[in-house]
């Protein structure tokens, strides 16, 4: 009986040790007390994307970001342990100078993203009360069309630039002409503006810009050669889990008419003079002819 009791005690002890091991392993790997969820994010090459934590850090949490199980960013109360890309891990050279951590929320921004950045990004939030995990599956698509669309118009014609994707109510669209802010539309109607409402340096466009509040498309009416240049649309696509910054460029060439207004006026005057001379000649000829008959 003593041997049996001793055998049972050893079994119980072994079971207890195994359970403790499982708990410790789970804690070290950031097992979530509320479960983990997965968010799919599709972006285009050249976009910047922000993966949101959905929290406001109190510096008591340890927030870690992994890319395909490699630590790429970390923030907590210890400044010495805050890091991004190669500061965290030498195997993250592909992210050098592309990562930004929001020190208030721990959200991670990847700038100028490429197809080499496709994959799973794992967010772990570790605190004294609970641990949580969130997975972002990021797919980077190649640019399907030319990075810059070239548009040619004759003077006096209208031109419309369309966003590459449909606009949603919370999206922010900002238009620039040669890096000058000329139009903007947001979810707040009070912040919508065009030409001089946005920037006093856009006098050239006064009353000639139209912004579609549904799509964000920009139309320029009565174009002139001074409207030629680069037009850039910056889109901020927002959702609860992430936001994407996308840029689309348009190169506008306005072709001047073959003759200036002064030249056209001169031609009109010349035609009128020739017409007057011909008319006078006809009258004179008829007058002489009629006089001879008499």
C-alpha contacts under 8 A as a table, 3 or more apart, distances in Angstrom:
res1	aa1	res2	aa2	distance
1	X	4	X	5.07
1	X	5	X	6.23
2	X	5	X	5.21
2	X	6	X	6.16
3	X	6	X	5.03
3	X	7	X	6.13
4	X	7	X	4.99
4	X	8	X	6.25
5	X	8	X	5.13
5	X	9	X	6.23
6	X	9	X	5.13
6	X	10	X	6.33
7	X	10	X	5.22
7	X	11	X	6.35
8	X	11	X	5.05
8	X	12	X	6.19
9	X	12	X	5.16
9	X	13	X	6.10
10	X	13	X	5.04
10	X	14	X	6.14
11	X	14	X	5.07
11	X	15	X	6.19
12	X	15	X	5.09
12	X	16	X	6.16
13	X	16	X	5.07
13	X	17	X	6.21
14	X	17	X	5.14
14	X	18	X	6.26
15	X	18	X	5.14
15	X	19	X	6.24
16	X	19	X	5.15
16	X	20	X	6.25
17	X	20	X	5.18
17	X	21	X	6.20
18	X	21	X	5.06
18	X	22	X	6.30
19	X	22	X	5.18
19	X	23	X	6.33
20	X	23	X	5.10
20	X	24	X	6.16
21	X	24	X	5.15
21	X	25	X	6.09
22	X	25	X	5.19
22	X	26	X	6.10
23	X	26	X	5.19
23	X	27	X	6.19
24	X	27	X	5.13
24	X	28	X	6.24
25	X	28	X	5.20
25	X	29	X	6.35
26	X	29	X	5.26
26	X	30	X	6.37
26	X	31	X	5.28
27	X	30	X	5.25
27	X	31	X	5.82
28	X	31	X	7.73
30	X	124	X	6.24
30	X	125	X	7.57
30	X	126	X	6.71
30	X	131	X	5.98
30	X	132	X	6.77
30	X	133	X	6.92
31	X	35	X	7.76
31	X	131	X	6.24
31	X	132	X	6.54
31	X	133	X	6.98
32	X	35	X	4.91
32	X	36	X	6.29
32	X	130	X	7.21
32	X	131	X	4.74
32	X	132	X	3.92
32	X	133	X	5.56
33	X	130	X	6.01
33	X	131	X	5.78
33	X	132	X	6.21
34	X	131	X	7.86
34	X	132	X	6.43
35	X	132	X	6.76
35	X	133	X	7.03
36	X	132	X	6.64
36	X	133	X	4.89
36	X	134	X	5.18
36	X	135	X	7.23
37	X	133	X	7.29
37	X	134	X	5.22
37	X	135	X	6.13
38	X	134	X	6.07
38	X	135	X	4.58
38	X	136	X	5.72
38	X	137	X	7.09
39	X	134	X	7.92
39	X	135	X	6.21
39	X	136	X	4.79
39	X	137	X	6.06
39	X	241	X	7.52
40	X	136	X	5.86
40	X	137	X	4.75
40	X	138	X	6.13
40	X	139	X	7.83
41	X	136	X	6.86
41	X	137	X	5.97
41	X	138	X	4.77
41	X	139	X	6.22
41	X	242	X	7.89
42	X	138	X	5.95
42	X	139	X	4.86
42	X	140	X	6.08
42	X	141	X	7.35
43	X	47	X	6.52
43	X	49	X	7.64
43	X	138	X	7.51
43	X	139	X	6.29
43	X	140	X	5.02
43	X	141	X	6.17
43	X	244	X	7.39
44	X	47	X	5.65
44	X	113	X	7.74
44	X	114	X	7.92
44	X	140	X	5.41
44	X	141	X	4.79
44	X	142	X	5.98
44	X	143	X	6.26
44	X	246	X	7.85
45	X	112	X	7.10
45	X	113	X	5.59
45	X	114	X	4.95
45	X	115	X	6.64
45	X	140	X	6.07
45	X	141	X	5.99
45	X	142	X	5.49
45	X	143	X	6.15
46	X	111	X	7.68
46	X	112	X	4.36
46	X	113	X	5.17
46	X	114	X	6.39
46	X	246	X	7.48
46	X	247	X	7.91
47	X	111	X	6.75
47	X	112	X	5.27
47	X	113	X	5.64
47	X	244	X	6.77
47	X	245	X	5.65
47	X	246	X	4.88
47	X	247	X	7.04
48	X	109	X	6.96
48	X	110	X	5.60
48	X	111	X	4.24
48	X	112	X	5.27
48	X	113	X	6.05
48	X	244	X	5.75
48	X	245	X	4.97
48	X	246	X	6.70
49	X	109	X	5.58
49	X	110	X	5.41
49	X	111	X	6.58
49	X	113	X	7.75
49	X	242	X	7.11
49	X	243	X	5.74
49	X	244	X	4.35
49	X	245	X	6.13
50	X	107	X	6.76
50	X	108	X	5.54
50	X	109	X	4.10
50	X	110	X	6.38
50	X	242	X	5.41
50	X	243	X	5.15
50	X	244	X	6.32
51	X	107	X	5.71
51	X	108	X	5.24
51	X	109	X	6.27
51	X	136	X	7.68
51	X	241	X	6.43
51	X	242	X	4.62
51	X	243	X	6.87
52	X	105	X	7.85
52	X	106	X	7.73
52	X	107	X	4.63
52	X	108	X	6.70
52	X	240	X	7.62
52	X	241	X	5.22
52	X	242	X	5.22
52	X	243	X	7.84
53	X	105	X	6.54
53	X	106	X	6.35
53	X	107	X	5.19
53	X	123	X	7.55
53	X	241	X	7.37
54	X	105	X	7.29
54	X	107	X	7.91
54	X	240	X	7.76
54	X	241	X	7.10
55	X	105	X	5.62
55	X	106	X	7.85
56	X	104	X	5.84
56	X	105	X	4.45
56	X	106	X	7.66
57	X	60	X	7.21
57	X	61	X	6.55
57	X	103	X	7.86
57	X	104	X	5.80
57	X	105	X	5.21
57	X	106	X	6.86
58	X	61	X	6.71
59	X	62	X	7.59
59	X	76	X	5.35
59	X	77	X	4.53
60	X	76	X	6.60
60	X	77	X	5.96
60	X	127	X	6.55
60	X	128	X	7.92
61	X	76	X	5.82
61	X	77	X	7.38
61	X	125	X	6.43
61	X	126	X	5.54
61	X	127	X	4.68
61	X	128	X	7.70
62	X	74	X	7.36
62	X	75	X	6.11
62	X	76	X	4.68
62	X	77	X	7.60
62	X	124	X	7.90
62	X	125	X	5.79
62	X	126	X	5.01
62	X	127	X	6.42
63	X	74	X	5.61
63	X	75	X	5.32
63	X	76	X	6.28
63	X	106	X	6.54
63	X	123	X	7.25
63	X	124	X	5.78
63	X	125	X	4.67
63	X	126	X	6.43
64	X	71	X	7.20
64	X	72	X	7.91
64	X	73	X	5.90
64	X	74	X	4.45
64	X	75	X	6.67
64	X	123	X	5.88
64	X	124	X	5.16
64	X	125	X	6.57
65	X	71	X	5.94
65	X	72	X	5.76
65	X	73	X	5.05
65	X	74	X	6.22
65	X	108	X	7.95
65	X	121	X	6.78
65	X	122	X	5.67
65	X	123	X	4.81
65	X	124	X	6.48
66	X	69	X	5.20
66	X	70	X	5.00
66	X	71	X	4.36
66	X	72	X	5.45
66	X	73	X	7.10
66	X	121	X	5.51
66	X	122	X	4.98
66	X	123	X	6.60
67	X	70	X	5.08
67	X	71	X	6.46
67	X	72	X	6.43
67	X	119	X	7.12
67	X	120	X	5.89
67	X	121	X	4.65
67	X	122	X	6.48
68	X	119	X	6.52
68	X	120	X	5.52
68	X	121	X	6.50
68	X	122	X	7.78
69	X	122	X	7.54
70	X	89	X	7.70
70	X	91	X	7.76
70	X	92	X	7.85
71	X	74	X	7.76
71	X	88	X	6.53
71	X	89	X	6.48
72	X	83	X	7.83
72	X	84	X	5.62
72	X	85	X	4.80
72	X	86	X	7.48
72	X	88	X	5.87
72	X	89	X	6.52
72	X	92	X	6.53
73	X	82	X	7.47
73	X	83	X	5.40
73	X	84	X	4.22
73	X	85	X	6.17
73	X	88	X	6.30
73	X	101	X	7.58
74	X	81	X	7.01
74	X	82	X	5.24
74	X	83	X	5.36
74	X	84	X	6.65
74	X	88	X	7.57
75	X	78	X	7.76
75	X	79	X	7.62
75	X	81	X	6.65
75	X	82	X	4.45
75	X	83	X	6.75
75	X	101	X	7.99
75	X	103	X	7.50
75	X	106	X	6.78
76	X	79	X	6.98
76	X	81	X	6.97
76	X	82	X	6.47
78	X	81	X	5.49
78	X	82	X	6.95
79	X	82	X	5.26
83	X	87	X	5.34
83	X	88	X	5.35
84	X	87	X	5.43
84	X	88	X	5.62
84	X	99	X	6.46
84	X	100	X	7.34
84	X	101	X	7.56
85	X	88	X	5.63
85	X	89	X	6.32
85	X	90	X	7.68
85	X	92	X	5.27
85	X	93	X	6.85
85	X	95	X	5.65
85	X	96	X	5.75
85	X	97	X	7.55
85	X	99	X	6.75
86	X	89	X	4.80
86	X	90	X	4.78
86	X	91	X	6.93
86	X	92	X	5.36
86	X	93	X	5.95
86	X	95	X	7.70
86	X	96	X	6.45
87	X	90	X	7.20
89	X	92	X	5.83
90	X	93	X	6.44
92	X	95	X	5.63
92	X	96	X	7.00
93	X	96	X	5.21
94	X	116	X	7.83
94	X	117	X	7.91
95	X	98	X	5.27
95	X	99	X	6.47
96	X	99	X	7.21
98	X	109	X	7.88
98	X	110	X	5.55
98	X	111	X	4.97
98	X	112	X	7.06
98	X	113	X	7.99
99	X	108	X	6.89
99	X	109	X	5.61
99	X	110	X	4.91
99	X	111	X	6.48
100	X	108	X	5.82
100	X	109	X	5.03
100	X	110	X	6.76
101	X	106	X	5.78
101	X	107	X	5.83
101	X	108	X	4.90
101	X	109	X	6.49
102	X	105	X	5.57
102	X	106	X	4.88
102	X	107	X	5.24
102	X	108	X	6.57
103	X	106	X	5.49
103	X	107	X	7.91
110	X	113	X	6.30
113	X	117	X	6.50
113	X	140	X	7.54
114	X	117	X	5.65
114	X	118	X	7.63
114	X	140	X	6.49
115	X	118	X	5.55
115	X	139	X	7.67
115	X	140	X	5.02
115	X	141	X	6.67
115	X	142	X	7.25
117	X	138	X	7.84
117	X	140	X	7.19
118	X	137	X	7.83
118	X	138	X	5.28
118	X	139	X	4.94
118	X	140	X	5.51
119	X	137	X	5.85
119	X	138	X	5.39
119	X	139	X	6.65
120	X	135	X	6.62
120	X	136	X	5.66
120	X	137	X	4.58
120	X	138	X	6.19
121	X	135	X	5.77
121	X	136	X	5.02
121	X	137	X	6.38
121	X	138	X	7.38
122	X	133	X	6.99
122	X	134	X	5.81
122	X	135	X	4.56
122	X	136	X	6.31
123	X	133	X	5.54
123	X	134	X	5.05
123	X	135	X	6.22
123	X	136	X	7.98
124	X	131	X	7.32
124	X	132	X	5.84
124	X	133	X	4.62
124	X	134	X	6.66
125	X	131	X	5.67
125	X	132	X	5.28
125	X	133	X	6.44
126	X	130	X	6.53
126	X	131	X	4.51
126	X	132	X	6.63
127	X	130	X	5.46
127	X	131	X	5.96
143	X	146	X	7.20
143	X	147	X	7.07
146	X	149	X	6.26
147	X	248	X	7.10
147	X	249	X	6.77
148	X	248	X	7.07
148	X	249	X	4.87
148	X	250	X	5.34
148	X	251	X	6.63
149	X	249	X	6.52
149	X	250	X	4.74
149	X	251	X	5.98
150	X	250	X	5.90
150	X	251	X	4.65
150	X	252	X	6.01
150	X	253	X	7.57
151	X	250	X	7.15
151	X	251	X	6.05
151	X	252	X	4.89
151	X	253	X	6.16
152	X	252	X	5.98
152	X	253	X	4.78
152	X	254	X	5.89
152	X	255	X	7.13
153	X	157	X	6.38
153	X	158	X	7.73
153	X	159	X	7.28
153	X	223	X	7.89
153	X	252	X	7.66
153	X	253	X	6.35
153	X	254	X	4.90
153	X	255	X	6.03
154	X	157	X	5.77
154	X	223	X	7.65
154	X	254	X	5.48
154	X	255	X	4.72
154	X	256	X	6.35
154	X	257	X	7.06
155	X	222	X	7.00
155	X	223	X	5.36
155	X	224	X	5.04
155	X	225	X	6.68
155	X	254	X	5.92
155	X	255	X	5.88
155	X	256	X	5.56
155	X	257	X	6.52
156	X	221	X	7.41
156	X	222	X	4.18
156	X	223	X	4.91
156	X	224	X	6.36
157	X	221	X	6.60
157	X	222	X	5.35
157	X	223	X	5.68
158	X	219	X	6.95
158	X	220	X	5.57
158	X	221	X	4.33
158	X	222	X	5.62
158	X	223	X	6.06
159	X	219	X	5.60
159	X	220	X	5.41
159	X	221	X	6.69
159	X	223	X	7.68
160	X	217	X	6.78
160	X	218	X	5.58
160	X	219	X	4.20
160	X	220	X	6.48
161	X	217	X	5.67
161	X	218	X	5.25
161	X	219	X	6.38
161	X	250	X	7.56
162	X	215	X	7.85
162	X	216	X	7.37
162	X	217	X	4.66
162	X	218	X	6.76
163	X	166	X	7.03
163	X	167	X	7.88
163	X	215	X	7.45
163	X	216	X	6.76
163	X	217	X	6.11
163	X	233	X	7.45
163	X	248	X	7.51
164	X	248	X	7.40
166	X	215	X	6.29
167	X	171	X	6.30
167	X	214	X	7.03
167	X	215	X	5.33
167	X	216	X	6.68
168	X	171	X	5.39
168	X	237	X	7.87
169	X	186	X	7.58
169	X	187	X	5.56
170	X	186	X	6.66
170	X	187	X	4.99
170	X	237	X	7.44
170	X	238	X	6.28
171	X	186	X	6.24
171	X	187	X	6.79
171	X	235	X	7.02
171	X	236	X	5.58
171	X	237	X	4.86
171	X	238	X	5.81
172	X	184	X	7.48
172	X	185	X	5.88
172	X	186	X	4.56
172	X	187	X	7.10
172	X	235	X	5.72
172	X	236	X	4.99
172	X	237	X	6.80
173	X	184	X	5.63
173	X	185	X	5.33
173	X	186	X	6.57
173	X	216	X	6.58
173	X	233	X	6.76
173	X	234	X	5.79
173	X	235	X	4.64
173	X	236	X	6.50
174	X	181	X	7.44
174	X	182	X	7.93
174	X	183	X	5.91
174	X	184	X	4.34
174	X	185	X	6.56
174	X	233	X	5.73
174	X	234	X	5.21
174	X	235	X	6.56
175	X	181	X	6.14
175	X	182	X	5.74
175	X	183	X	5.00
175	X	184	X	6.07
175	X	231	X	7.03
175	X	232	X	5.70
175	X	233	X	4.66
175	X	234	X	6.48
176	X	179	X	5.15
176	X	180	X	5.05
176	X	181	X	4.54
176	X	182	X	5.39
176	X	183	X	7.06
176	X	231	X	5.56
176	X	232	X	5.02
176	X	233	X	6.47
177	X	180	X	5.04
177	X	181	X	6.61
177	X	182	X	6.53
177	X	229	X	7.08
177	X	230	X	5.84
177	X	231	X	4.61
177	X	232	X	6.49
178	X	229	X	6.45
178	X	230	X	5.33
178	X	231	X	6.38
178	X	232	X	7.77
179	X	231	X	7.96
179	X	232	X	7.56
180	X	199	X	7.76
180	X	201	X	7.73
180	X	202	X	7.79
181	X	198	X	6.52
181	X	199	X	6.25
182	X	193	X	7.92
182	X	194	X	5.68
182	X	195	X	4.84
182	X	196	X	7.50
182	X	198	X	5.87
182	X	199	X	6.42
182	X	202	X	6.51
183	X	192	X	7.58
183	X	193	X	5.41
183	X	194	X	4.22
183	X	195	X	6.15
183	X	198	X	6.23
183	X	211	X	7.46
184	X	191	X	7.53
184	X	192	X	5.47
184	X	193	X	5.43
184	X	194	X	6.68
184	X	198	X	7.63
185	X	188	X	7.89
185	X	189	X	7.60
185	X	191	X	6.79
185	X	192	X	4.61
185	X	193	X	6.85
185	X	213	X	7.08
185	X	216	X	6.88
186	X	189	X	6.76
186	X	191	X	6.52
186	X	192	X	6.37
188	X	191	X	5.63
188	X	192	X	7.25
189	X	192	X	5.49
193	X	197	X	5.39
193	X	198	X	5.44
194	X	197	X	5.44
194	X	198	X	5.63
194	X	209	X	6.50
194	X	210	X	7.42
194	X	211	X	7.32
195	X	198	X	5.65
195	X	199	X	6.26
195	X	200	X	7.57
195	X	202	X	5.23
195	X	203	X	6.89
195	X	205	X	5.83
195	X	206	X	5.88
195	X	207	X	7.57
195	X	209	X	6.70
196	X	199	X	4.79
196	X	200	X	4.68
196	X	201	X	6.89
196	X	202	X	5.37
196	X	203	X	6.01
196	X	205	X	7.86
196	X	206	X	6.57
197	X	200	X	7.17
199	X	202	X	5.83
200	X	203	X	6.38
201	X	204	X	7.98
202	X	205	X	5.67
202	X	206	X	6.98
203	X	206	X	5.21
205	X	208	X	5.27
205	X	209	X	6.34
205	X	220	X	7.98
206	X	209	X	7.16
208	X	220	X	5.60
208	X	221	X	5.13
208	X	222	X	7.07
209	X	218	X	6.99
209	X	219	X	5.72
209	X	220	X	4.88
209	X	221	X	6.63
210	X	218	X	5.83
210	X	219	X	5.05
210	X	220	X	6.59
211	X	216	X	6.11
211	X	217	X	5.86
211	X	218	X	4.84
211	X	219	X	6.51
212	X	215	X	5.60
212	X	216	X	4.97
212	X	217	X	5.22
212	X	218	X	6.57
213	X	216	X	5.58
213	X	217	X	7.91
220	X	223	X	6.48
223	X	227	X	6.32
223	X	254	X	7.03
224	X	227	X	5.54
224	X	228	X	7.65
224	X	254	X	6.33
224	X	256	X	7.59
225	X	228	X	5.61
225	X	253	X	7.60
225	X	254	X	5.00
225	X	255	X	6.54
225	X	256	X	6.28
226	X	254	X	7.92
227	X	252	X	7.51
227	X	253	X	7.86
227	X	254	X	6.88
228	X	251	X	7.63
228	X	252	X	5.11
228	X	253	X	4.85
228	X	254	X	5.49
229	X	251	X	5.77
229	X	252	X	5.40
229	X	253	X	6.74
230	X	249	X	6.89
230	X	250	X	5.79
230	X	251	X	4.61
230	X	252	X	6.32
231	X	249	X	5.78
231	X	250	X	5.04
231	X	251	X	6.22
231	X	252	X	7.37
232	X	247	X	6.90
232	X	248	X	5.78
232	X	249	X	4.49
232	X	250	X	6.28
233	X	247	X	5.62
233	X	248	X	5.12
233	X	249	X	6.31
234	X	245	X	6.95
234	X	246	X	5.75
234	X	247	X	4.58
234	X	248	X	6.60
235	X	244	X	7.79
235	X	245	X	5.62
235	X	246	X	5.05
235	X	247	X	6.28
236	X	243	X	6.77
236	X	244	X	5.65
236	X	245	X	4.63
236	X	246	X	6.53
237	X	243	X	5.42
237	X	244	X	4.99
237	X	245	X	6.40
237	X	246	X	7.84
238	X	242	X	6.48
238	X	243	X	4.43
238	X	244	X	6.63
239	X	242	X	5.40
239	X	243	X	5.87
240	X	243	X	7.96
257	X	260	X	6.95
259	X	262	X	7.98
259	X	263	X	5.86
259	X	264	X	6.22
260	X	263	X	5.14
260	X	264	X	6.20
261	X	264	X	5.03
261	X	265	X	6.12
262	X	265	X	5.06
262	X	266	X	6.17
263	X	266	X	5.00
263	X	267	X	6.20
264	X	267	X	5.13
264	X	268	X	6.24
265	X	268	X	5.08
265	X	269	X	6.26
266	X	269	X	5.13
266	X	270	X	6.11
267	X	270	X	4.96
267	X	271	X	6.11
268	X	271	X	5.18
268	X	272	X	6.25
269	X	272	X	5.10
269	X	273	X	6.23
270	X	273	X	5.09
270	X	274	X	6.17
271	X	274	X	5.14
271	X	275	X	6.03
272	X	275	X	5.03
272	X	276	X	6.10
273	X	276	X	4.99
273	X	277	X	6.20
274	X	277	X	5.11
274	X	278	X	6.13
275	X	278	X	5.16
275	X	279	X	6.04
276	X	279	X	5.09
276	X	280	X	6.11
277	X	280	X	5.07
277	X	281	X	6.10
278	X	281	X	5.03
278	X	282	X	6.19
279	X	282	X	5.17
279	X	283	X	6.25
280	X	283	X	5.12
280	X	284	X	6.10
281	X	284	X	5.05
281	X	285	X	6.03
282	X	285	X	5.10
282	X	286	X	6.08
283	X	286	X	5.16
283	X	287	X	6.03
284	X	287	X	5.01
284	X	288	X	6.23
285	X	288	X	5.25
285	X	289	X	6.09
286	X	289	X	5.07
286	X	290	X	5.92
287	X	290	X	5.17
287	X	291	X	6.06
288	X	291	X	5.01
288	X	292	X	6.23
289	X	292	X	5.23
289	X	293	X	6.43
290	X	293	X	5.23
290	X	294	X	6.49
291	X	294	X	5.23
